[in-house]
Amino acid sequence: ESADHKQREELAAVRMLLGDLQAQLTNAKDKSSAAMFRSIINRELDLESLERLGAFLKLSGDDTLSPKQKLALAYSGWVLGSAQAVTEFDTAVRLWDARFLVLEYLRARTIRQRDDLYRQLELLEGINPDTVGQLIPQLPPPVETPGAESGVALEIEVAAGQIKPKRSANEDPKQTTRRYTVLLPSEYSPHHRYPLIVALHPPERTPADELKWWGGTREKPGQSQRHGYIVIAPSYADKTLTKYDYDTRSHAIVLAAINDARKRFQIDSDRIFLSGHGMGGTAAFDIGMSHPEIFAGVLPICGFAEVFGKWYWRNAKSVPWYVVGGEFDRDTMARNSNVLNRMLKNNYDLIYAEYIGRGYESYYAEIHKLFDWMDRQTRAALPKQFEAQVLREADDRFHWVECHGLPRNVLLAAANARAGSGRVRPMSLEVKITDGLPGRSTIHIRSGAKQNVLWLSSATIDFD
């Protein structure tokens, strides 16, 4: 209680200092801007976010700085982080304008809205991609979620426009699910980043059951709450399914749920884990191999690694795997051996935990080891060289390259793979960056797609 009281006093002193400095401003416009910034900081300030004001607190007693310069340190540091704080108040104001526009961009649902906000952002003096890159990690969740409480499962509907491919003409809209259920950890704070578990349920259980397996309830907190993980359970499959059908719409629903959750909650995007039981484990194999750039680890439990996995296992070398099964779980070992043996022979980061004498179960006894393993994993850095096998149009992006317009023979091969017969030859995507003369690099792409889109960043390219 004494420590909590001291911390509350520290936060109150910071708020008072900002108010005292604001009162010393003489320009009405500066006062108005400072009042708005201060009200937001007062609402968002806690012990974890206090470090953003480090430069301001360190120099708050410097008599060579005016009140306006000190406030600039506080407000610019809040937006970019203490290390990037500046003493120019006008620059701090533009940074807050950029913060507002970026938040609105992330909330926008139409391309027209985003284009308009992007144009406004371009017009701000001194705001460039590097600035926006520094600003984004300091943002609050752009979408508010009323009713979200630690330890209480909450169902959230994803906007239909976020899910692709679009519903087919013969699909029953009543059976199309666009929802996921979320469970926040104990003492969740919007200023702390949390790892995320994406949990895919088997046909005999609901998404809420899957959340309870990972995290328990408020009254009886489970492991995700104790370890500080957010868990989401997307309604990824038709309720009538008894086995995974490899429909890419399941991929779209899962990816849309992840993107939506990242807008609502503070999620560490480098620590997103994909898991599932039974049919959900099979989906985890398929989705993890189709979109490896998203995940820090994949944990299928009693799932099958087959159909597209026979070729897609090559895509997943950058992802750690933790596979759990039972000796007498149907014919799972025989059906998985082809893919898992190839992964092991090629030195993939893979753990295979098999329970002797056990069958199709949830294997809750393994959960402590699963969390110990996840605690040590983080997503691999963007590679400058990689290869990928592509069979489906929906599997169109790997790391920083996106393929549009697959060859017709590849689409026919996908149908053969799903049917389990006929010739299957995926499109090979090969990408590498080579360094040439000083300050020059060359990007090489080998692809059969009609168009390839590159998503470049400072992690792969030196823009200077």
JOGIWO-V80212 format. One record per run of one state. SS is the DSSP state (H for helix, E for strand, - for the rest). FROM is the first residue (numbers start at 1). LEN is the number of residues. Records with the same first field share a line. If there is no record, write none. Layout:
BEGIN
SS: FROM-LEN, FROM-LEN
END
This chain:
BEGIN
-: 1-1, 24-4, 45-4, 60-7, 81-1, 85-4, 108-3, 123-6, 137-13, 151-3, 158-2, 163-10, 176-3, 185-9, 201-6, 217-4, 222-1, 228-1, 235-13, 265-2, 278-1, 291-1, 295-2, 302-7, 317-3, 327-5, 346-4, 356-8, 375-10, 391-6, 399-2, 405-3, 420-7, 436-5, 447-4, 455-10
H: 2-22, 28-17, 49-11, 67-14, 82-3, 89-19, 111-12, 129-8, 160-3, 173-3, 207-9, 223-5, 248-17, 279-12, 292-3, 309-8, 332-14, 364-11, 408-12
E: 150-1, 154-4, 179-6, 194-7, 216-1, 221-1, 229-6, 267-11, 297-5, 320-7, 350-6, 385-6, 397-2, 401-4, 427-9, 441-6, 451-4
END
